[in-house]
Amino acid sequence: MRVLFVCTGNIDRSRTAQEMFNGIHGIEAKSAGTSYDAPVQLSKKLIQWADKIFCMESKHEKIVLKFDPESREKIEVLNIPDIYTRGEPELKRLLEKKVQTLIQVE
């Protein structure tokens, strides 16, 4: 399963999620940011690559849908606010709790 994690800056939340889930249970994970200065910027190509898209906030979902309105069915909003730093234990705990219940492990 190909999973894309999306946040604003692609520094803390989405990058942490990518590092946590990439390679686990057959998951190929990537991350992207919606900001123009994100290290990896969200693109239609990345959206179409993904089987599942996890947006940290609803504002990210809206941007994904602007790129590709057809992607609605594969988007999940995690509702994780931009208050965490990369690799922070509480962020990891939230990601584990929310993502693992939404990913069907093969």
C-alpha positions in Angstrom: 0.0 0.0 0.0 1.3 3.5 -0.9 0.6 6.1 1.7 1.0 9.8 1.5 1.2 12.0 4.6 0.4 15.7 4.1 1.0 18.7 6.4 2.0 22.3 5.9 5.8 22.4 6.0 6.8 18.7 5.5 9.2 19.1 8.4 7.6 17.7 11.5 4.2 15.9 11.3 4.2 14.4 7.9 7.9 13.6 7.9 7.6 11.9 11.3 4.7 9.8 9.9 6.7 8.8 6.8 9.6 7.7 9.0 7.4 5.7 11.3 5.3 3.8 8.7 7.6 3.4 5.7 8.4 -0.3 5.2 6.1 -1.6 7.9 3.6 -4.3 6.8 4.3 -3.6 3.1 3.6 0.1 3.4 5.5 2.5 1.1 5.2 5.9 2.7 6.0 9.4 1.4 5.3 12.8 2.8 4.7 16.3 1.3 3.8 19.8 2.5 1.3 22.3 1.2 3.6 25.3 1.7 5.6 26.7 -1.2 8.8 26.3 0.7 8.2 22.7 1.9 11.2 20.4 1.1 8.8 18.1 -0.8 5.8 20.0 -2.1 2.4 18.4 -2.6 1.7 17.6 -6.3 -0.9 15.9 -8.4 1.7 13.3 -9.2 2.1 12.4 -5.5 -1.6 12.4 -4.9 -2.2 10.0 -7.8 0.7 7.8 -6.6 -0.9 7.2 -3.2 -3.5 4.6 -2.4 -4.3 6.4 0.9 -3.7 10.0 1.8 -3.5 11.1 5.5 -3.9 14.9 5.9 -2.9 16.3 9.3 -5.7 18.9 9.2 -8.8 19.6 7.1 -7.1 22.6 5.5 -4.7 20.1 3.9 -7.5 18.0 2.6 -8.9 21.1 0.8 -5.6 21.7 -0.9 -5.3 18.0 -2.0 -8.8 18.2 -3.5 -7.9 21.4 -5.4 -5.1 19.4 -7.0 -7.2 16.3 -7.7 -11.0 16.3 -6.9 -11.1 12.6 -7.7 -9.0 11.7 -4.7 -11.7 12.3 -2.1 -12.3 8.6 -1.4 -8.7 8.0 -0.4 -8.3 10.9 2.0 -8.4 10.7 5.8 -8.0 13.7 8.0 -6.1 12.9 11.2 -6.8 16.2 13.1 -3.3 16.5 14.4 -2.6 20.2 15.1 0.7 21.9 14.2 2.1 22.0 17.7 4.5 19.1 17.6 8.2 18.8 16.6 9.6 16.1 14.4 9.9 12.8 16.3 8.2 14.0 19.4 6.9 11.1 21.5 3.4 12.5 21.8 3.2 13.0 18.0 4.3 9.4 17.5 1.7 8.2 19.9 -1.1 10.1 18.1 0.1 8.9 14.7 0.2 5.3 15.8 -3.2 5.5 17.4 -4.9 7.2 14.5 -3.1 5.7 11.4 -3.0 2.1 12.5 -6.8 2.0 12.8 -7.2 3.4 9.3 -4.7 1.3 7.4 -5.7 -2.2 6.6 -2.6 -4.3 7.2 -2.3 -7.1 4.7 
